[in-house]
């Protein structure tokens, strides 16, 4: 059996575990909102029309923050369409997804849902077809306490207290030609800076996210961030990253190594932002909001026949995820944790039905897709600080990423409880790997508190409405801790989480 090893040091801290790493994304796209979060006629709907089964799964998933209302959708959205009496709300065309938006759910409804789900809102403003004034207006509506026209309108609509939204996205993917209101980097940088200054005049403590590249494959990647930050560096806190991964042409080896690309993406943006900061002689550091990431079989969506009808909540991008997809999601979470010094917010896209960990049927059940499990376990177990985790492991050659490690891993350590958690993936498609972790630098005796592995003889196995628990994590069969060394056998194409606690 091949082996991999690492030494953990409680003093070798990368950064605190950021709770906002475990964010999600709700866009008015397909069935994410309608028959996803919200279905008034459903047997499990609450008094506000929200599906309580989805709320329960959201809390189980461990989501901490949710980006809303888009996404591509936001670049044509008029926020005021979604407030006030429902019977007076206009129906609008959504050009982004060729759909009809009924506006039954707007910011007031979503804020109520967020309260029930116990999540923070990351609100995105429309800088595609709108601008500074509209951003100020929606901010006045949601955050100003009282005594102004829009704050009093919110109060009249049933929300006496402001929503206190702290995290704001200044538009979405405006580098992309597909985006309604697509802009050059200079056009967007100037608009983002003006909007940021105006919002800070209204509420100085806001956290503001400037649009970065829609993907690292964009022809303007790097130059976009440079130009935008040259205009907006002093008035924003974050630059965004978006990345989606899929298996191409049966190349499972490259797909399993997708986190290598995420690592490079983050490192490149950090270097770019720091370069701009150095030229501006700024002591400030720009962090990264990786506010769209997931496995998405984008090529299938792009190859579809374009829609001809304008429908309400059509079935769009409802990918069914398998074991390999779940292992990749687990490895992407490892990458995000590894970069917790600069990636301080992240949102898996999306929450329900649309490339999502939760799937529903109208009038029917909700269930966990395979990718639900590594996210939920990581969100539940990662506590304290992220540790530097340097592996000595065998490698293999991929078509897309070159030579990569067969094993990837990261560890967290909670000083208060003394717990250590190791998250690991084995990318080998046929053979197990034994991972040994040297823990001699930790005080006291540690024992294995719990160990979970997601793997299957069929890497294409999925969870369905008929068999919703076909793929779930199981107790890791071969794990031991003795003499200050953890030993765990990682099955082929697997994701594992091992929690170690003080021995009793």
Secondary structure as UniProt FT lines:
FT   STRAND          2..7
FT   TURN            10..11
FT   STRAND          13..16
FT   HELIX           19..21
FT   STRAND          23..25
FT   TURN            30..31
FT   TURN            35..37
FT   TURN            40..41
FT   TURN            43..44
FT   TURN            47..48
FT   STRAND          50..51
FT   HELIX           52..61
FT   STRAND          65..68
FT   HELIX           72..76
FT   HELIX           79..82
FT   HELIX           86..88
FT   STRAND          92..94
FT   TURN            95..98
FT   STRAND          99..101
FT   HELIX           107..117
FT   STRAND          120..125
FT   HELIX           132..143
FT   HELIX           149..156
FT   TURN            157..158
FT   STRAND          167..170
FT   TURN            174..175
FT   TURN            177..178
FT   TURN            180..181
FT   HELIX           185..202
FT   TURN            204..205
FT   STRAND          207..210
FT   TURN            216..217
FT   TURN            219..222
FT   HELIX           223..232
FT   HELIX           233..235
FT   STRAND          238..245
FT   TURN            249..250
FT   HELIX           252..256
FT   HELIX           258..279
FT   TURN            280..281
FT   STRAND          287..295
FT   HELIX           298..302
FT   STRAND          311..312
FT   HELIX           323..338
FT   TURN            339..342
FT   STRAND          343..349
FT   STRAND          358..360
FT   TURN            362..363
FT   STRAND          366..368
FT   HELIX           370..381
FT   STRAND          385..387
FT   STRAND          391..392
FT   STRAND          395..398
FT   TURN            399..401
FT   STRAND          402..405
FT   STRAND          407..413
FT   TURN            415..417
FT   STRAND          420..426
FT   STRAND          433..438
FT   TURN            440..441
FT   STRAND          446..454
FT   TURN            459..460
FT   TURN            468..469
FT   STRAND          474..475
FT   STRAND          479..482
FT   TURN            483..484
FT   STRAND          485..490
FT   STRAND          494..502
//
